[in-house]
Amino acid sequence: MSRLNFVLVLGVLFSALYLVHVQYESRRLYVELEKARAQTRKLDIEHEGLQAEKRAQATPLRVERLAKERLQMHPPTPAITEYVARHSPSGAGSTKP
């Protein structure tokens, strides 16, 4: 009988130690999860800020201003527009595209 009691006591001790280990591991993983969620929120906020900055940088007025200032571009006018006509080679059918 005492041998059975000893085995049962060992079983209870091992299961208690395993329970403590599992709870500790569970808490550790929960803390890691919360850290990951906090970093996700931080990255989401940063991403939203960068998207807003990107939208601000790509406004048509800003693009036009940069094209005029840095690239010396100007809007097309009929005076500077060149039209290219597409000629078909002679003898090649008279169908129009």
C-alpha positions as CSV (number, residue, x, y, z in Angstrom):
1,M,0.0,0.0,0.0
2,S,2.8,2.4,0.9
3,R,4.3,1.8,-2.6
4,L,1.1,2.8,-4.3
5,N,0.9,5.9,-2.1
6,F,4.5,6.9,-3.0
7,V,3.7,6.5,-6.7
8,L,0.5,8.6,-6.3
9,V,2.4,11.3,-4.4
10,L,5.1,11.4,-7.2
11,G,2.3,11.6,-9.8
12,V,0.7,14.5,-8.0
13,L,4.1,16.3,-7.6
14,F,4.9,15.9,-11.2
15,S,1.5,17.0,-12.4
16,A,1.8,20.1,-10.1
17,L,5.2,21.0,-11.4
18,Y,4.0,20.5,-15.0
19,L,1.0,22.7,-14.2
20,V,3.3,25.5,-12.9
21,H,5.5,25.1,-16.0
22,V,2.5,25.3,-18.3
23,Q,1.1,28.4,-16.6
24,Y,4.5,30.1,-16.7
25,E,4.9,29.3,-20.4
26,S,1.3,30.5,-21.0
27,R,2.0,33.9,-19.3
28,R,5.3,34.3,-21.2
29,L,3.6,33.7,-24.5
30,Y,0.8,36.1,-23.6
31,V,3.4,38.8,-22.9
32,E,5.1,38.1,-26.2
33,L,1.7,38.3,-27.9
34,E,0.9,41.6,-26.3
35,K,4.3,43.0,-27.4
36,A,3.7,41.8,-30.9
37,R,0.3,43.5,-30.9
38,A,1.8,46.7,-29.6
39,Q,4.4,46.7,-32.3
40,T,1.7,45.9,-34.9
41,R,-0.3,49.0,-33.8
42,K,2.9,51.1,-33.9
43,L,3.7,49.9,-37.4
44,D,0.1,50.5,-38.5
45,I,0.2,54.1,-37.2
46,E,3.5,54.6,-39.0
47,H,2.1,53.1,-42.2
48,E,-0.9,55.4,-42.1
49,G,1.4,58.4,-41.6
50,L,3.6,57.4,-44.5
51,Q,0.5,56.9,-46.7
52,A,-0.7,60.4,-45.8
53,E,2.7,61.8,-46.6
54,K,2.7,59.9,-49.9
55,R,-0.7,61.4,-50.8
56,A,0.5,64.9,-49.9
57,Q,3.6,64.5,-52.1
58,A,1.7,63.3,-55.1
59,T,-0.9,66.1,-55.5
60,P,-1.3,67.2,-59.1
61,L,-0.4,70.8,-58.2
62,R,2.9,69.7,-56.5
63,V,3.8,67.4,-59.4
64,E,3.1,70.2,-61.9
65,R,5.2,72.7,-59.9
66,L,8.1,70.3,-59.7
67,A,7.8,69.6,-63.4
68,K,8.1,73.3,-64.2
69,E,10.8,74.0,-61.7
70,R,13.1,71.0,-61.8
71,L,12.5,69.6,-65.3
72,Q,11.7,72.9,-67.1
73,M,8.6,71.4,-68.5
74,H,5.6,73.4,-69.7
75,P,2.1,72.5,-70.8
76,P,1.7,71.6,-74.5
77,T,0.4,74.2,-76.9
78,P,-0.7,73.8,-80.5
79,A,2.3,75.9,-81.5
80,I,4.8,73.4,-80.2
81,T,2.9,70.2,-80.9
82,E,4.2,67.9,-83.6
83,Y,1.8,65.4,-85.2
84,V,3.1,62.2,-86.7
85,A,1.2,60.7,-89.5
86,R,1.3,56.9,-90.0
87,H,1.9,56.1,-93.7
88,S,1.4,52.6,-95.0
89,P,4.1,51.3,-97.4
90,S,3.0,51.3,-101.0
91,G,1.4,48.1,-102.2
92,A,0.5,47.0,-98.7
93,G,-3.3,47.0,-98.7
94,S,-5.5,50.0,-98.2
95,T,-7.3,48.9,-95.0
96,K,-7.3,51.3,-92.2
97,P,-6.5,50.2,-88.7
